[in-house]
Amino acid sequence: MHGCLMAACILRKMKKNLPIAFAVVAALFYSLNAPLSKLLLEEVSSTIMAGLLYLGAGGGMLILAIIRKTAGDGGKEAHLTRKDLPYTLAMVILDIAAPISLMAGLRLTNAESAALLNNFEIVATSLIALIIFKERIGLKLSLAIVLITAASIMLSADDISRFSFSPGALLVILASIFWGFENNCTRMLSKSDPIEIVAIKGFGSGTGSLLIAFFMKESPPSFTLVVSALLLGFVSYGLSIFFYVYAQRYLGAARTSAYYALNPFIGVLLSLIIFKEMPEPSFWIALGVMALGTYLTTRS
């Protein structure tokens, strides 16, 4: 009897912590985006890169959907309805704008700064959740927003005394704002099938970005680069979003973003290893401020 009670207690704890684990796994997968995209952007245009990343996400989710259907699983998942159409369209449009802004920003700034600036997504997501969707934001999360914003300003500044800011950093912040809106749109759809949501994100946003690249007459990359970008998209966007949506279902937009905030720090570490660049002293100060802000988000 005592053993049964212990087993039940363990299962309850596992079930309670599972959404947090999903959010952390989502962060881990997305952390690959900045350093590996930076490498590919040496030979792939920003718009094509954004399109391939999302097409990789959509294609990967389609394969998962086929596997799930073959296994007879997933029948309990709810499908998107006509009522969800406004949020679905907004999600797709924002997912065209955000990665194009991020890829353009990555071209103009170093990968470790771009990875860290991705944390500004917490600020955007939380404030939008507060203002538009009336989610509660406590004192700790409010302080975290101030710290992350301050760190983002430090990372963006070329010359703070002259109010000169790096165009690349500002583009990364713009991408974070787009994703802040997109996170809240996705939250409104989070009770629906995550695979269906990510597939629509992937194919809709990926096709939209590639159409823009076509009209801009951008040169297509080699087959090897296309496959590499698609695989990166499947992992860093597809699987990451898949786990993110599951986490949002139980944690809400603001709390999920808090745990997801681990991804920039993993991205920074990977970037330093890959590019072997030594950042300016201001970067390390911003890293400390950002880490404190991130810690407060996980305690809110």
C-alpha positions as CSV (number, residue, x, y, z in Angstrom):
1,M,0.0,0.0,0.0
2,H,2.8,2.4,1.0
3,G,4.6,1.5,-2.3
4,C,1.5,2.3,-4.3
5,L,1.2,5.7,-2.6
6,M,4.9,6.4,-3.4
7,A,4.5,5.4,-7.0
8,A,1.4,7.6,-7.3
9,C,3.3,10.5,-5.7
10,I,6.2,10.1,-8.2
11,L,3.8,10.0,-11.1
12,R,2.1,13.2,-10.0
13,K,5.5,14.9,-9.7
14,M,6.6,13.7,-13.1
15,K,3.3,14.9,-14.6
16,K,3.7,18.3,-12.9
17,N,7.3,18.7,-14.1
18,L,6.8,17.3,-17.7
19,P,5.7,20.7,-19.1
20,I,8.8,22.3,-17.7
21,A,10.9,19.6,-19.2
22,F,9.2,20.2,-22.6
23,A,10.1,24.0,-22.3
24,V,13.7,23.2,-21.5
25,V,14.0,20.7,-24.4
26,A,12.5,23.4,-26.7
27,A,15.1,25.8,-25.5
28,L,17.9,23.3,-26.1
29,F,16.9,22.6,-29.7
30,Y,16.4,26.3,-30.5
31,S,19.8,27.2,-29.2
32,L,21.3,25.6,-32.2
33,N,19.7,28.2,-34.5
34,A,22.0,31.2,-34.1
35,P,25.4,29.6,-34.4
36,L,24.6,27.1,-37.1
37,S,22.5,29.6,-39.1
38,K,25.4,32.1,-38.9
39,L,27.6,29.5,-40.6
40,L,25.0,28.8,-43.4
41,L,24.4,32.5,-43.9
42,E,27.9,32.8,-45.4
43,E,26.5,31.2,-48.5
44,V,22.7,31.5,-48.2
45,S,20.6,34.7,-48.3
46,S,18.6,35.8,-45.2
47,T,15.2,35.4,-46.8
48,I,15.9,32.0,-48.4
49,M,17.5,30.8,-45.1
50,A,14.3,31.8,-43.2
51,G,12.1,30.0,-45.7
52,L,14.2,26.8,-45.6
53,L,14.2,26.7,-41.8
54,Y,10.5,26.9,-41.6
55,L,10.0,24.4,-44.5
56,G,12.2,22.0,-42.6
57,A,10.0,22.4,-39.5
58,G,6.9,21.8,-41.5
59,G,8.3,18.8,-43.4
60,G,9.5,17.2,-40.2
61,M,6.2,17.6,-38.5
62,L,4.4,16.1,-41.6
63,I,6.7,13.0,-41.3
64,L,5.9,12.8,-37.5
65,A,2.1,13.1,-38.3
66,I,2.4,10.2,-40.8
67,I,4.3,8.1,-38.2
68,R,1.7,8.9,-35.5
69,K,-1.2,8.1,-37.8
70,T,0.4,4.8,-38.8
71,A,0.8,3.9,-35.1
72,G,-2.8,4.8,-34.5
73,D,-1.9,7.6,-32.0
74,G,-2.9,11.2,-31.8
75,G,-6.7,10.7,-32.3
76,K,-7.5,12.6,-29.1
77,E,-5.7,15.8,-30.3
78,A,-8.1,18.7,-31.2
79,H,-7.9,20.2,-34.7
80,L,-7.8,23.9,-35.6
81,T,-11.2,25.3,-36.5
82,R,-12.5,28.3,-38.4
83,K,-12.6,30.2,-35.0
84,D,-8.8,29.8,-34.8
85,L,-8.3,31.3,-38.3
86,P,-7.4,34.9,-37.2
87,Y,-4.7,33.7,-34.8
88,T,-3.5,31.1,-37.3
89,L,-3.0,33.8,-40.0
90,A,-1.3,36.2,-37.6
91,M,1.0,33.4,-36.5
92,V,2.0,32.6,-40.1
93,I,2.6,36.3,-41.0
94,L,4.7,36.9,-37.9
95,D,6.6,33.7,-38.5
96,I,7.6,35.2,-41.9
97,A,8.7,38.5,-40.5
98,A,10.6,37.2,-37.4
99,P,13.1,34.8,-39.0
100,I,13.8,37.1,-41.9
101,S,14.6,39.9,-39.3
102,L,16.7,37.4,-37.3
103,M,18.7,36.2,-40.3
104,A,19.4,39.7,-41.5
105,G,20.5,40.7,-38.0
106,L,22.8,37.6,-37.8
107,R,24.6,38.8,-40.9
108,L,25.4,42.1,-39.2
109,T,26.3,41.1,-35.7
110,N,28.2,38.2,-34.0
111,A,26.4,35.0,-33.2
112,E,26.9,35.1,-29.4
113,S,25.3,38.6,-29.1
114,A,22.4,37.6,-31.3
115,A,21.9,34.4,-29.2
116,L,21.8,36.4,-26.0
117,L,19.5,39.1,-27.6
118,N,17.0,36.4,-28.3
119,N,16.1,36.6,-24.6
120,F,14.4,39.9,-25.4
121,E,11.6,37.7,-26.6
122,I,10.7,37.2,-22.9
123,V,10.1,40.9,-22.5
124,A,8.0,41.1,-25.6
125,T,6.0,38.0,-24.8
126,S,5.3,39.0,-21.2
127,L,4.3,42.6,-21.9
128,I,2.0,41.5,-24.8
129,A,0.5,38.8,-22.5
130,L,-0.1,41.5,-19.9
131,I,-1.5,44.2,-22.1
132,I,-3.5,42.3,-24.6
133,F,-4.3,38.9,-22.9
134,K,-4.4,40.2,-19.3
135,E,-1.9,37.6,-17.9
136,R,-0.7,38.4,-14.5
137,I,2.9,39.5,-14.2
138,G,4.4,39.5,-10.7
139,L,7.1,41.7,-9.1
140,K,10.0,39.3,-9.9
141,L,9.0,39.0,-13.6
142,S,8.7,42.8,-13.7
143,L,12.2,43.2,-12.4
144,A,13.4,40.5,-14.8
145,I,11.9,42.5,-17.7
146,V,13.8,45.6,-16.6
147,L,17.1,43.7,-16.3
148,I,16.8,41.9,-19.6
149,T,15.9,45.1,-21.4
150,A,19.0,46.8,-19.8
151,A,21.2,43.9,-21.0
152,S,19.7,44.1,-24.5
153,I,20.5,47.8,-24.6
154,M,24.1,47.1,-23.6
155,L,24.4,44.4,-26.3
156,S,22.8,46.7,-28.9
157,A,24.9,49.8,-28.3
158,D,27.7,50.8,-30.6
159,D,28.2,54.0,-28.8
160,I,25.8,54.6,-25.9
161,S,27.1,58.1,-25.3
162,R,25.9,59.1,-28.8
163,F,22.8,56.9,-28.7
164,S,24.3,54.8,-31.6
165,F,23.0,51.3,-31.8
166,S,24.0,48.3,-34.0
167,P,21.6,47.7,-36.9
168,G,22.2,44.0,-36.6
169,A,21.3,44.0,-32.9
170,L,18.2,46.1,-33.5
171,L,17.0,43.6,-36.2
172,V,17.4,40.7,-33.7
173,I,15.4,42.7,-31.2
174,L,12.7,43.3,-33.8
175,A,12.6,39.6,-34.5
176,S,12.1,39.0,-30.8
177,I,9.2,41.5,-30.8
178,F,7.6,39.7,-33.7
179,W,8.0,36.4,-31.9
180,G,6.6,37.9,-28.7
181,F,3.3,38.6,-30.6
182,E,3.6,35.2,-32.3
183,N,4.0,33.3,-29.0
184,N,0.8,34.8,-27.7
185,C,-1.1,33.9,-30.9
186,T,0.3,30.4,-30.6
187,R,-0.8,30.3,-26.9
188,M,-4.4,30.9,-28.1
189,L,-4.1,27.7,-30.3
190,S,-2.2,25.6,-27.8
191,K,-5.1,23.3,-27.0
192,S,-5.0,22.1,-30.6
193,D,-2.7,19.5,-32.1
194,P,0.9,20.7,-31.8
195,I,2.0,18.8,-34.9
196,E,-0.8,20.5,-36.9
197,I,0.2,23.9,-35.6
198,V,3.9,23.5,-36.4
199,A,3.1,22.1,-39.9
200,I,1.0,25.1,-40.7
201,K,3.7,27.4,-39.3
202,G,6.3,25.6,-41.3
203,F,4.7,25.4,-44.7
204,G,2.9,28.7,-44.5
205,S,5.8,30.8,-43.2
206,G,8.4,28.9,-45.2
207,T,6.5,29.3,-48.5
208,G,5.8,32.9,-47.8
209,S,9.5,33.6,-47.2
210,L,10.6,31.8,-50.3
211,L,8.1,33.7,-52.4
212,I,9.5,36.9,-51.1
213,A,13.0,35.6,-52.0
214,F,11.8,34.7,-55.5
215,F,10.4,38.2,-56.1
216,M,13.6,39.7,-54.8
217,K,15.5,37.5,-57.4
218,E,17.8,35.9,-54.7
219,S,20.1,33.2,-56.0
220,P,19.2,29.6,-54.8
221,P,21.9,27.8,-52.7
222,S,23.4,24.4,-53.5
223,F,21.6,21.2,-52.7
224,T,23.9,20.4,-49.7
225,L,23.1,23.8,-48.2
226,V,19.4,23.4,-48.8
227,V,19.4,20.0,-47.0
228,S,21.5,21.4,-44.1
229,A,19.1,24.3,-43.6
230,L,16.1,22.0,-43.8
231,L,17.5,19.7,-41.1
232,L,18.4,22.6,-38.9
233,G,14.9,23.9,-39.3
234,F,13.4,20.6,-38.4
235,V,15.3,20.5,-35.1
236,S,15.7,24.2,-34.1
237,Y,12.2,25.3,-35.3
238,G,10.1,22.2,-35.8
239,L,10.9,20.1,-32.7
240,S,11.5,23.2,-30.6
241,I,8.1,24.6,-31.4
242,F,6.5,21.2,-31.0
243,F,7.7,21.0,-27.4
244,Y,7.1,24.7,-26.8
245,V,3.4,24.3,-27.7
246,Y,3.0,21.4,-25.4
247,A,4.6,23.4,-22.6
248,Q,2.4,26.5,-23.3
249,R,-0.7,24.3,-22.9
250,Y,0.0,23.8,-19.2
251,L,2.3,26.7,-18.2
252,G,0.9,29.7,-20.2
253,A,2.9,32.0,-22.5
254,A,4.8,34.0,-19.9
255,R,6.0,31.0,-17.8
256,T,6.9,28.9,-20.8
257,S,9.0,31.8,-22.2
258,A,10.8,32.0,-18.8
259,Y,12.1,28.4,-19.0
260,Y,12.7,28.7,-22.8
261,A,15.0,31.6,-21.9
262,L,17.8,29.0,-21.3
263,N,18.3,28.8,-25.1
264,P,20.4,32.0,-25.5
265,F,22.9,30.9,-22.9
266,I,23.4,27.6,-24.6
267,G,23.6,29.4,-27.9
268,V,26.3,31.8,-26.6
269,L,28.4,28.8,-25.5
270,L,28.1,27.1,-28.8
271,S,28.9,30.3,-30.7
272,L,32.0,30.9,-28.6
273,I,33.2,27.3,-29.4
274,I,32.4,27.5,-33.1
275,F,33.6,31.0,-33.9
276,K,36.4,31.3,-31.3
277,E,35.7,35.0,-30.9
278,M,36.5,36.9,-27.7
279,P,33.6,39.4,-27.0
280,E,34.1,42.9,-25.6
281,P,34.0,43.4,-21.8
282,S,30.5,44.9,-22.1
283,F,29.3,41.6,-23.4
284,W,30.2,39.8,-20.2
285,I,28.5,42.5,-18.1
286,A,25.4,42.1,-20.2
287,L,25.6,38.3,-19.9
288,G,25.6,38.7,-16.1
289,V,22.7,41.1,-16.1
290,M,20.8,38.9,-18.6
291,A,21.5,35.8,-16.4
292,L,20.1,37.5,-13.3
293,G,17.0,38.6,-15.3
294,T,16.5,35.1,-16.6
295,Y,16.9,33.6,-13.1
296,L,14.1,35.9,-11.8
297,T,11.8,34.8,-14.7
298,T,12.1,31.2,-13.5
299,R,11.3,32.2,-9.9
300,S,8.3,34.2,-10.8
